[in-house]
Amino acid sequence: QVQLVESGGGLVQAGGSLTLSCAGSVGMYAVGWFRQAPGKEREFVAVISWSRSTTYYSDSVKGRFTISRDNAKNTVYLQMNSLKSEDTAVYYCATSGSLAPRIAGLYDYWGQGTQVTVSS
């Protein structure tokens, strides 16, 4: 059973930064970050392969967010810079046995999420 715990969310002003962490049994899995805003569907944000050789970002966060991982600490990070009000959402991390999928349906285990609120 893979258990994932997100942390690092909070309230930040537009233009600010936050770093989210996803700790748990990330092991040999690709780890993705998704987010869900009120009234909207869950959307892909970023993914990193287990070897760190492959990363993908959604167009909406490319150039502002950076995904990384420390396999020795079983933790994946999402560094979020230049935050905008439209980044406000609950952020989830998830693991997948695929290389670096961008589709939620290819992920097997999910964390409970952490709230990120960006005030304008």
N, CA, C and O of each residue as an XYZ file, in Angstrom:
480
protein
N       0.846     -1.180      0.000
C       0.000      0.000      0.000
C       0.897      1.251      0.000
O       1.736      1.424      0.884
N       0.708      2.099     -0.984
C       1.469      3.338     -1.080
C       0.734      4.430     -0.322
O      -0.445      4.680     -0.571
N       1.422      5.073      0.595
C       0.834      6.183      1.329
C       1.589      7.458      1.001
O       2.820      7.488      1.032
N       0.855      8.497      0.690
C       1.437      9.770      0.309
C       0.859     10.879      1.177
O      -0.342     10.904      1.448
N       1.714     11.792      1.609
C       1.279     12.913      2.428
C       1.836     14.194      1.827
O       3.050     14.368      1.720
N       0.936     15.087      1.436
C       1.343     16.388      0.919
C       1.442     17.394      2.065
O       0.718     17.306      3.057
N       2.345     18.342      1.903
C       2.476     19.428      2.870
C       3.045     20.646      2.164
O       3.517     20.562      1.030
N       2.994     21.777      2.851
C       3.584     22.990      2.313
C       2.605     23.987      1.751
O       2.991     25.089      1.364
N       1.346     23.617      1.701
C       0.355     24.554      1.202
C       0.121     25.695      2.170
O       0.607     25.678      3.300
N      -0.626     26.682      1.717
C      -0.930     27.825      2.578
C      -1.441     28.992      1.786
O      -1.810     28.867      0.618
N      -1.457     30.136      2.443
C      -1.929     31.373      1.831
C      -0.720     32.222      1.452
O       0.173     32.440      2.271
N      -0.694     32.695      0.225
C       0.422     33.500     -0.262
C      -0.114     34.593     -1.171
O      -1.148     34.420     -1.816
N       0.578     35.700     -1.221
C       0.169     36.780     -2.123
C       0.602     36.473     -3.548
O       1.563     35.739     -3.777
N      -0.107     37.036     -4.483
C       0.254     36.887     -5.886
C       1.696     37.350     -6.094
O       2.118     38.379     -5.567
N       2.437     36.564     -6.876
C       3.841     36.858     -7.099
C       4.763     36.140     -6.136
O       5.979     36.121     -6.326
N       4.187     35.552     -5.103
C       4.968     34.860     -4.103
C       5.307     33.434     -4.499
O       5.029     32.993     -5.614
N       5.920     32.721     -3.549
C       6.381     31.353     -3.804
C       5.963     30.416     -2.681
O       5.789     30.827     -1.533
N       5.811     29.173     -3.035
C       5.581     28.096     -2.076
C       6.277     26.851     -2.592
O       6.455     26.680     -3.798
N       6.668     25.984     -1.673
C       7.202     24.684     -2.046
C       6.352     23.604     -1.403
O       6.239     23.534     -0.179
N       5.763     22.773     -2.227
C       4.985     21.644     -1.745
C       5.862     20.415     -1.656
O       6.794     20.245     -2.442
N       5.560     19.560     -0.698
C       6.270     18.296     -0.544
C       5.287     17.147     -0.597
O       4.144     17.264     -0.155
N       5.741     16.053     -1.134
C       4.963     14.818     -1.190
C       5.855     13.729     -0.632
O       6.811     13.298     -1.276
N       5.535     13.293      0.564
C       6.366     12.308      1.247
C       5.643     10.977      1.327
O       4.427     10.924      1.515
N       6.400      9.910      1.183
C       5.800      8.603      1.312
C       6.497      7.580      0.440
O       7.678      7.708      0.116
N       5.737      6.562      0.067
C       6.293      5.440     -0.674
C       6.405      5.755     -2.162
O       5.771      5.108     -2.996
N       7.220      6.757     -2.480
C       7.329      7.156     -3.890
C       8.266      6.240     -4.646
O       8.137      6.057     -5.856
N       9.218      5.663     -3.914
C      10.082      4.612     -4.415
C      10.444      4.651     -5.873
O      11.078      5.600     -6.335
N      10.045      3.615     -6.619
C      10.397      3.466     -8.028
C       9.268      3.969     -8.932
O       9.179      3.561    -10.090
N       8.413      4.842     -8.421
C       7.261      5.312     -9.179
C       7.496      6.705     -9.766
O       8.257      7.508     -9.226
N       6.827      6.962    -10.870
C       6.686      8.346    -11.308
C       5.737      9.041    -10.332
O       4.796      8.430     -9.827
N       5.989     10.293    -10.078
C       5.128     11.064     -9.176
C       4.634     12.300     -9.898
O       5.411     13.070    -10.464
N       3.338     12.470     -9.865
C       2.735     13.627    -10.504
C       2.051     14.514     -9.495
O       1.632     14.073     -8.425
N       1.947     15.787     -9.865
C       1.152     16.741     -9.094
C      -0.054     17.128     -9.944
O       0.072     17.413    -11.135
N      -1.198     17.133     -9.323
C      -2.442     17.581     -9.923
C      -3.069     18.627     -9.009
O      -2.702     18.738     -7.839
N      -4.001     19.380     -9.539
C      -4.700     20.336     -8.705
C      -6.161     20.401     -9.107
O      -6.535     20.108    -10.243
N      -6.972     20.796     -8.138
C      -8.403     20.928     -8.381
C      -8.913     22.179     -7.706
O      -8.848     22.320     -6.484
N      -9.419     23.079     -8.514
C     -10.014     24.310     -8.004
C     -11.508     24.094     -7.810
O     -12.081     23.204     -8.438
N     -12.151     24.881     -6.961
C     -13.588     24.724     -6.728
C     -14.385     24.788     -8.022
O     -14.226     25.713     -8.819
N     -15.233     23.805     -8.217
C     -16.095     23.794     -9.390
C     -15.411     23.365    -10.672
O     -16.019     23.390    -11.742
N     -14.143     22.968    -10.570
C     -13.415     22.565    -11.774
C     -12.926     21.129    -11.645
O     -12.872     20.571    -10.549
N     -12.577     20.553    -12.765
C     -12.049     19.198    -12.768
C     -10.587     19.203    -12.328
O      -9.890     20.213    -12.429
N     -10.151     18.060    -11.842
C      -8.746     17.916    -11.467
C      -7.890     18.019    -12.726
O      -8.208     17.415    -13.750
N      -6.803     18.787    -12.647
C      -5.964     18.982    -13.811
C      -4.513     18.648    -13.506
O      -4.048     18.790    -12.375
N      -3.819     18.207    -14.522
C      -2.409     17.867    -14.425
C      -1.584     19.135    -14.243
O      -1.859     20.168    -14.853
N      -0.557     19.033    -13.381
C       0.350     20.157    -13.164
C       1.765     19.802    -13.612
O       2.351     20.500    -14.439
N       2.315     18.712    -13.061
C       3.693     18.337    -13.371
C       3.905     16.880    -12.999
O       3.171     16.319    -12.185
N       4.912     16.278    -13.603
C       5.259     14.897    -13.302
C       6.763     14.718    -13.429
O       7.418     15.384    -14.230
N       7.297     13.808    -12.624
C       8.711     13.466    -12.699
C       8.835     11.955    -12.664
O       8.181     11.287    -11.862
N       9.674     11.420    -13.535
C       9.898      9.987    -13.544
C      10.727      9.578    -12.327
O      11.340     10.422    -11.673
N      10.741      8.278    -12.030
C      11.445      7.841    -10.817
C      12.936      8.131    -10.911
O      13.579      8.373     -9.889
N      13.497      8.112    -12.111
C      14.931      8.347    -12.274
C      15.275      9.822    -12.401
O      16.449     10.180    -12.496
N      14.271     10.671    -12.402
C      14.411     12.128    -12.568
C      14.795     12.524    -13.989
O      15.034     13.703    -14.248
N      14.859     11.588    -14.899
C      15.301     11.911    -16.262
C      14.209     12.571    -17.094
O      14.503     13.229    -18.092
N      12.962     12.401    -16.694
C      11.852     12.926    -17.484
C      10.937     13.767    -16.602
O      10.511     13.331    -15.532
N      10.644     14.969    -17.065
C       9.667     15.829    -16.400
C       8.766     16.460    -17.458
O       9.200     16.746    -18.574
N       7.516     16.668    -17.088
C       6.557     17.375    -17.938
C       5.810     18.376    -17.066
O       5.618     18.171    -15.868
N       5.398     19.457    -17.705
C       4.631     20.488    -17.022
C       3.431     20.881    -17.878
O       3.481     20.797    -19.106
N       2.378     21.299    -17.241
C       1.279     21.873    -17.997
C       1.706     23.235    -18.520
O       2.595     23.871    -17.952
N       1.090     23.676    -19.579
C       1.445     24.967    -20.166
C       1.201     26.106    -19.180
O       1.896     27.122    -19.216
N       0.232     25.941    -18.316
C      -0.142     27.024    -17.404
C       0.894     27.258    -16.306
O       0.910     28.325    -15.692
N       1.765     26.268    -16.051
C       2.751     26.431    -14.984
C       4.184     26.386    -15.498
O       5.120     26.646    -14.743
N       4.363     26.062    -16.764
C       5.705     25.927    -17.317
C       6.474     27.237    -17.158
O       5.970     28.314    -17.478
N       7.694     27.125    -16.661
C       8.513     28.308    -16.436
C       8.337     28.923    -15.063
O       9.139     29.763    -14.655
N       7.296     28.516    -14.338
C       7.053     29.037    -12.986
C       7.210     27.962    -11.916
O       7.661     28.246    -10.807
N       6.840     26.733    -12.249
C       6.905     25.628    -11.296
C       8.055     24.696    -11.671
O       8.390     24.545    -12.845
N       8.651     24.077    -10.656
C       9.707     23.094    -10.870
C       9.445     21.887     -9.992
O       9.253     22.013     -8.783
N       9.439     20.714    -10.612
C       9.260     19.480     -9.873
C      10.617     18.816     -9.703
O      11.441     18.818    -10.617
N      10.840     18.251     -8.529
C      12.098     17.562     -8.253
C      11.825     16.453     -7.245
O      10.747     16.381     -6.654
N      12.813     15.600     -7.061
C      12.637     14.529     -6.090
C      13.956     14.158     -5.445
O      15.027     14.280     -6.040
N      13.842     13.702     -4.208
C      14.980     13.181     -3.461
C      14.601     11.761     -3.069
O      13.901     11.550     -2.078
N      15.059     10.806     -3.835
C      14.648      9.424     -3.595
C      15.177      8.888     -2.265
O      14.569      8.001     -1.666
N      16.289      9.415     -1.810
C      16.822      8.983     -0.513
C      15.895      9.395      0.625
O      15.844      8.736      1.663
N      15.163     10.488      0.424
C      14.223     10.979      1.441
C      12.788     10.597      1.108
O      11.860     10.968      1.827
N      12.603      9.855      0.020
C      11.248      9.448     -0.401
C      10.314     10.656     -0.487
O       9.177     10.612     -0.016
N      10.803     11.713     -1.085
C      10.033     12.950     -1.149
C      10.140     13.576     -2.532
O      11.204     13.590     -3.152
N       9.029     14.085     -2.988
C       8.961     14.831     -4.240
C       8.514     16.241     -3.907
O       7.658     16.448     -3.046
N       9.101     17.209     -4.598
C       8.832     18.615     -4.318
C       8.221     19.298     -5.531
O       8.456     18.908     -6.675
N       7.439     20.317     -5.251
C       6.936     21.191     -6.309
C       7.219     22.623     -5.875
O       6.532     23.174     -5.015
N       8.235     23.212     -6.481
C       8.577     24.602     -6.215
C       7.701     25.483     -7.092
O       7.728     25.368     -8.318
N       6.930     26.354     -6.474
C       5.996     27.194     -7.212
C       6.380     28.654     -7.036
O       6.350     29.183     -5.925
N       6.736     29.292     -8.125
C       7.134     30.697     -8.112
C       6.150     31.536     -8.922
O       5.365     31.006     -9.708
N       6.202     32.832     -8.722
C       5.345     33.769     -9.465
C       3.888     33.314     -9.436
O       3.213     33.260    -10.464
N       3.431     32.996     -8.256
C       2.077     32.457     -8.123
C       1.021     33.472     -8.528
O       1.165     34.676     -8.312
N      -0.046     32.948     -9.123
C      -1.161     33.756     -9.593
C      -2.433     33.301     -8.879
O      -2.485     32.205     -8.321
N      -3.438     34.142     -8.904
C      -4.693     33.788     -8.248
C      -5.286     32.514     -8.856
O      -5.936     31.729     -8.165
N      -5.055     32.322    -10.144
C      -5.606     31.124    -10.802
C      -4.878     29.845    -10.407
O      -5.292     28.758    -10.809
N      -3.805     29.950     -9.632
C      -3.145     28.759     -9.098
C      -3.823     28.251     -7.829
O      -3.466     27.192     -7.314
N      -4.789     28.993     -7.332
C      -5.507     28.587     -6.134
C      -6.246     27.277     -6.373
O      -7.055     27.170     -7.294
N      -5.963     26.284     -5.539
C      -6.551     24.954     -5.709
C      -6.056     24.048     -4.580
O      -5.167     24.408     -3.809
N      -6.651     22.881     -4.512
C      -6.086     21.810     -3.690
C      -5.119     21.039     -4.579
O      -5.470     20.617     -5.681
N      -3.907     20.864     -4.088
C      -2.870     20.183     -4.848
C      -2.690     18.766     -4.313
O      -2.582     18.547     -3.106
N      -2.661     17.818     -5.233
C      -2.526     16.409     -4.900
C      -1.278     15.834     -5.557
O      -0.936     16.204     -6.680
N      -0.602     14.936     -4.862
C       0.443     14.157     -5.508
C      -0.067     12.728     -5.652
O      -0.937     12.278     -4.907
N       0.497     12.032     -6.627
C       0.061     10.684     -6.926
C       1.209      9.909     -7.549
O       2.130     10.496     -8.117
N       1.152      8.590     -7.440
C       2.200      7.741     -8.004
C       1.665      6.890     -9.146
O       0.490      6.525     -9.181
N       2.558      6.587    -10.073
C       2.197      5.782    -11.238
C       3.352      4.875    -11.603
O       4.520      5.222    -11.427
N       2.998      3.691    -12.121
C       4.005      2.773    -12.614
C       4.427      3.079    -14.041
O       5.366      2.467    -14.550
N       3.755      4.007    -14.689
C       4.146      4.430    -16.029
C       5.314      5.408    -15.944
O       5.644      5.885    -14.859
N       5.936      5.706    -17.070
C       7.145      6.534    -17.072
C       6.889      7.918    -16.494
O       7.528      8.296    -15.512
N       5.992      8.668    -17.065
C       5.712     10.039    -16.626
C       4.370     10.482    -17.218
O       4.324     11.365    -18.075
N       3.306      9.875    -16.765
C       2.002     10.148    -17.373
C       1.416     11.499    -16.985
O       1.697     12.043    -15.917
N       0.604     12.015    -17.875
C      -0.074     13.290    -17.644
C      -1.585     13.118    -17.485
O      -2.330     14.095    -17.417
N      -2.020     11.862    -17.428
C      -3.435     11.538    -17.323
C      -3.703     10.979    -15.936
O      -3.025     10.049    -15.498
N      -4.676     11.531    -15.254
C      -4.958     11.122    -13.880
C      -5.306      9.644    -13.773
O      -4.991      8.998    -12.774
N      -5.947      9.118    -14.793
C      -6.357      7.725    -14.761
C      -5.219      6.729    -14.743
O      -5.435      5.548    -14.473
N      -3.999      7.188    -15.029
C      -2.838      6.298    -15.025
C      -2.119      6.295    -13.676
O      -1.070      5.670    -13.520
N      -2.691      6.995    -12.715
C      -2.109      7.034    -11.379
C      -2.887      6.108    -10.450
O      -4.110      5.994    -10.533
N      -2.149      5.457     -9.573
C      -2.759      4.432     -8.730
C      -3.052      4.903     -7.311
O      -4.084      4.552     -6.740
N      -2.162      5.683     -6.748
C      -2.301      6.109     -5.358
C      -2.221      7.622     -5.279
O      -1.441      8.266     -5.980
N      -3.049      8.166     -4.407
C      -3.171      9.621     -4.269
C      -3.054     10.020     -2.800
O      -3.448      9.283     -1.896
N      -2.501     11.207     -2.601
C      -2.514     11.787     -1.271
C      -3.830     12.483     -1.004
O      -4.728     12.485     -1.846
N      -3.938     13.075      0.180
C      -5.179     13.730      0.594
C      -5.264     15.168      0.097
O      -6.343     15.761      0.112
N      -4.169     15.725     -0.332
C      -4.173     17.069     -0.876
C      -3.765     18.128      0.130
O      -3.891     17.939      1.340
N      -3.272     19.250     -0.392
C      -2.912     20.392      0.422
C      -3.432     21.652     -0.276
O      -3.285     21.803     -1.489
N      -4.034     22.542      0.493
C      -4.664     23.726     -0.078
C      -3.631     24.819     -0.344
O      -2.809     25.139      0.515
N      -3.688     25.375     -1.533
C      -2.883     26.541     -1.885
C      -3.842     27.665     -2.254
O      -4.677     27.515     -3.146
N      -3.716     28.775     -1.570
C      -4.563     29.924     -1.843
C      -3.681     31.120     -2.164
O      -2.823     31.499     -1.368
N      -3.896     31.711     -3.332
C      -3.118     32.863     -3.770
C      -4.029     34.075     -3.783
O      -5.018     34.112     -4.516
N      -3.697     35.053     -2.979
C      -4.521     36.261     -2.899
C      -3.993     37.304     -3.875
O      -2.785     37.483     -4.029
N      -4.914     37.977     -4.521
C      -4.511     38.986     -5.514
C      -4.498     40.375     -4.915
O      -4.183     41.343     -5.608
